[in-house]
Amino acid sequence: GHDVCLLAPKGVGKTSLARRFAQLFGYGEAYSVFCHADLPAHELLQRRATTPDGATEWRDSPLLLAARRGGVALLDGIHRLPRGTFAGAVGPLCVERSLLSLPDGSRLVSAAQWEALLAAGLTEGELAAKGVQRVHPAFRIVATAEPPAGEGEGEAAAAAAGWLSDELL
């Protein structure tokens, strides 16, 4: 399996198609992340929240929940993210299926890294105690985006098309 990006104009049904994809392939409901220009990179993974007793804790984003549980993460409107946000926060998860460290101090490792740690003599309990978890092998990302709007030449066209950069490709 591979991750995909559905690229089409606004309002044609990209998000509906992505959700239907998740259902048809047995993933159930997609874990949705609504992307916007002010979304901090760390919130693609985890965000700070306040518990009922007033303490703060890190909570997994829908993207991270999908990675841990083997679901489909739907990154809706990825073109809205500031340049560098996606690659900086999620690049290793897309390419290697691992994240070296998360904001809460825990780590996600690929299935291959997980198996190597078990082969080295560590138990699942020991890994869990160290905050190490495996990215589920069934995890997939489906992103939706609008095509670059810039036509013509010059700085304005380059800026409008800038989100579709090498970091995403």
Secondary structure as the mmCIF struct_conf table of DSSP 4:
data_model
#
loop_
_struct_conf.conf_type_id
_struct_conf.id
_struct_conf.beg_label_comp_id
_struct_conf.beg_label_asym_id
_struct_conf.beg_label_seq_id
_struct_conf.end_label_comp_id
_struct_conf.end_label_asym_id
_struct_conf.end_label_seq_id
STRN STRN1 VAL A 4 LEU A 7
TURN_TY1_P TURN_TY1_P1 LYS A 10 GLY A 11
BEND BEND1 VAL A 12 GLY A 13
HELX_RH_AL_P HELX_RH_AL_P1 LYS A 14 LEU A 24
TURN_TY1_P TURN_TY1_P2 PHE A 25 GLY A 26
BEND BEND2 GLU A 29 GLU A 29
STRN STRN2 TYR A 31 PHE A 34
TURN_TY1_P TURN_TY1_P3 ALA A 37 ASP A 38
HELX_RH_3T_P HELX_RH_3T_P1 ALA A 41 LEU A 44
TURN_TY1_P TURN_TY1_P4 LEU A 45 LEU A 45
STRN STRN3 GLN A 46 THR A 50
TURN_TY1_P TURN_TY1_P5 PRO A 52 ASP A 53
BEND BEND3 GLY A 54 GLY A 54
STRN STRN4 THR A 56 ASP A 60
HELX_RH_AL_P HELX_RH_AL_P2 PRO A 62 ARG A 69
TURN_TY1_P TURN_TY1_P6 GLY A 70 GLY A 70
STRN STRN5 VAL A 72 ASP A 76
TURN_TY1_P TURN_TY1_P7 GLY A 77 GLY A 77
HELX_RH_3T_P HELX_RH_3T_P2 ILE A 78 ARG A 80
BEND BEND4 LEU A 81 LEU A 81
HELX_LH_PP_P HELX_LH_PP_P1 PRO A 82 PRO A 82
TURN_TY1_P TURN_TY1_P8 ARG A 83 GLY A 84
HELX_RH_AL_P HELX_RH_AL_P3 THR A 85 VAL A 95
TURN_TY1_P TURN_TY1_P9 GLU A 96 GLU A 96
BEND BEND5 ARG A 97 ARG A 97
STRN STRN6 LEU A 99 LEU A 99
BEND BEND6 LEU A 100 LEU A 100
TURN_TY1_P TURN_TY1_P10 PRO A 103 ASP A 104
BEND BEND7 GLY A 105 GLY A 105
STRN STRN7 ARG A 107 VAL A 109
HELX_RH_AL_P HELX_RH_AL_P4 ALA A 111 ALA A 119
TURN_TY1_P TURN_TY1_P11 ALA A 120 GLY A 121
HELX_RH_AL_P HELX_RH_AL_P5 GLU A 124 ALA A 129
TURN_TY1_P TURN_TY1_P12 LYS A 130 GLY A 131
STRN STRN8 VAL A 132 ARG A 134
HELX_LH_PP_P HELX_LH_PP_P2 VAL A 135 HIS A 136
TURN_TY1_P TURN_TY1_P13 PRO A 137 ALA A 138
STRN STRN9 ARG A 140 ALA A 145
HELX_LH_PP_P HELX_LH_PP_P3 GLU A 146 PRO A 148
BEND BEND8 GLY A 152 GLY A 154
HELX_RH_AL_P HELX_RH_AL_P6 GLU A 155 ALA A 160
TURN_TY1_P TURN_TY1_P14 ALA A 161 TRP A 163
BEND BEND9 LEU A 164 LEU A 164
TURN_TY1_P TURN_TY1_P15 ASP A 166 LEU A 168
#
